[in-house]
Amino acid sequence: MRRPPVRLPPEARRIACDEIVASLAHQGIEVVCACVDDHHFHVLARFRLPEISNNEKPTGLNPWASPRRTRNSPIHAHIRHIVGFAKSRAARALSEAGLVHEGGVWGKRFKITPVTSRAHQVNIARYILDHGPRGAAVWRRDPTCHRPLPGA
């Protein structure tokens, strides 16, 4: 590591969480819930590949042309790009607010876990929301917009 790890104070967590959610929403991503604690974040959101016409479909070694569902698949590349942009927006907001030094807040990559079922989705949402009592800034989609989580 080139510099010591960044630890976000509570006010920085709220700004980062709001910026990540706003950036994802601006890019058309449906965010269900998100949290940012002192050193990492979680987001439960629906990502879809953009519509590409047959004339624009890439060929060759471009990752968009790969049909496989690996960490280098088209959807993962798309998610990395979109979330990377959201991370940069959050880092810029934090540095402009004077809460962190310029030069980045987040690590280079992040783990993408595809949701496999409704039960899995509910467990992920609960896991994210459970970070709140531990000091994380938590964002949850307005419960009046969709069905509340079972047991919540």
C-alpha positions in Angstrom: 0.0 0.0 0.0 1.2 3.5 -0.8 -0.7 5.1 2.0 -2.3 4.2 5.2 -5.9 2.8 5.1 -8.7 5.4 5.0 -11.2 5.3 7.9 -14.3 7.3 7.4 -15.8 9.4 10.3 -19.6 9.2 10.7 -20.3 12.4 8.7 -18.2 11.2 5.8 -20.1 7.9 5.8 -23.4 9.7 5.2 -22.0 11.8 2.4 -20.4 8.8 0.7 -23.5 6.7 1.0 -25.7 9.5 -0.4 -23.2 10.1 -3.3 -23.0 6.5 -4.2 -26.8 6.0 -4.3 -27.3 9.3 -6.2 -24.7 8.4 -8.8 -26.1 4.9 -9.3 -29.7 6.4 -9.6 -28.4 9.0 -12.1 -27.1 6.2 -14.2 -30.5 4.4 -14.2 -29.6 1.8 -11.6 -32.4 0.7 -9.3 -30.9 0.7 -5.8 -32.7 -1.2 -3.0 -30.4 -0.4 -0.1 -26.8 0.6 0.6 -24.5 1.2 3.5 -21.1 2.7 4.1 -19.2 2.1 7.3 -15.7 3.3 8.3 -13.8 1.2 5.7 -16.2 -0.4 3.1 -19.6 -0.3 1.5 -22.4 -2.6 0.3 -25.0 -2.0 -2.3 -28.0 -4.1 -3.3 -29.1 -2.9 -6.8 -30.4 -4.2 -10.1 -27.9 -3.9 -13.0 -28.7 -4.6 -16.6 -26.6 -4.6 -19.7 -27.4 -1.6 -21.9 -29.3 -2.4 -25.1 -26.8 -2.8 -28.0 -28.0 -3.1 -31.6 -26.5 -5.9 -33.8 -24.6 -3.2 -35.7 -22.9 -2.0 -32.6 -22.2 -5.3 -30.9 -18.5 -5.6 -30.3 -16.5 -8.5 -31.7 -13.1 -10.1 -31.0 -11.6 -10.0 -27.5 -13.9 -7.2 -26.2 -15.6 -8.4 -22.9 -19.0 -7.3 -24.1 -19.0 -10.1 -26.7 -18.4 -12.9 -24.1 -21.5 -14.9 -23.2 -19.9 -16.5 -20.1 -20.9 -15.4 -16.6 -17.5 -15.1 -15.0 -16.0 -12.2 -13.2 -14.9 -10.9 -16.6 -18.3 -11.3 -18.2 -20.0 -8.4 -19.9 -22.3 -7.7 -17.0 -19.5 -7.7 -14.5 -17.5 -5.3 -16.7 -20.5 -3.1 -16.9 -21.1 -3.1 -13.1 -17.4 -2.4 -12.4 -17.6 0.6 -14.7 -20.8 2.0 -13.2 -19.8 1.4 -9.5 -16.3 2.7 -10.2 -17.8 6.0 -11.4 -20.0 6.1 -8.2 -17.0 5.4 -6.0 -15.1 8.3 -7.7 -18.0 10.7 -7.2 -18.2 9.8 -3.5 -14.4 10.2 -3.1 -14.5 13.6 -4.8 -17.4 14.7 -2.6 -15.5 13.6 0.6 -12.3 15.4 -0.5 -14.2 18.6 -1.4 -15.8 18.5 2.0 -12.4 18.3 3.6 -13.2 14.9 5.3 -10.4 12.9 3.5 -7.2 13.7 1.6 -7.3 13.8 -2.1 -6.0 10.6 -3.8 -8.8 8.1 -3.3 -10.8 6.5 -0.6 -11.7 3.1 -2.0 -9.8 0.0 -3.2 -9.4 -0.7 -6.9 -11.8 -3.5 -7.2 -14.8 -4.9 -5.3 -16.7 -8.2 -5.0 -19.8 -8.7 -7.2 -22.2 -11.3 -5.8 -25.1 -12.1 -8.2 -28.5 -12.6 -6.4 -29.7 -16.1 -7.0 -33.2 -16.1 -5.5 -35.7 -14.0 -3.6 -34.6 -15.5 -0.3 -31.0 -14.6 -1.2 -32.1 -11.0 -2.0 -33.9 -10.7 1.4 -30.8 -12.0 3.2 -28.5 -9.5 1.4 -30.9 -6.6 2.2 -31.0 -7.6 5.9 -27.2 -7.9 6.0 -26.8 -4.4 4.6 -29.4 -2.9 6.9 -27.9 -4.6 9.9 -24.8 -2.4 9.5 -26.7 0.6 10.7 -26.6 -0.2 14.4 -22.9 -0.8 14.1 -22.3 2.8 12.9 -22.7 2.6 9.2 -24.7 5.2 7.2 -27.6 3.3 5.6 -29.8 4.2 2.7 -33.0 2.3 2.0 -35.4 2.8 -0.8 -38.7 4.3 0.3 -40.7 1.4 1.7 -43.9 2.9 0.2 -42.5 2.3 -3.3 -42.3 -1.5 -3.0 -43.2 -4.3 -0.7 -41.4 -4.2 2.7 -38.9 -6.9 3.5 -40.5 -9.9 5.1 -39.9 -9.9 8.9 -38.5 -6.3 8.8 
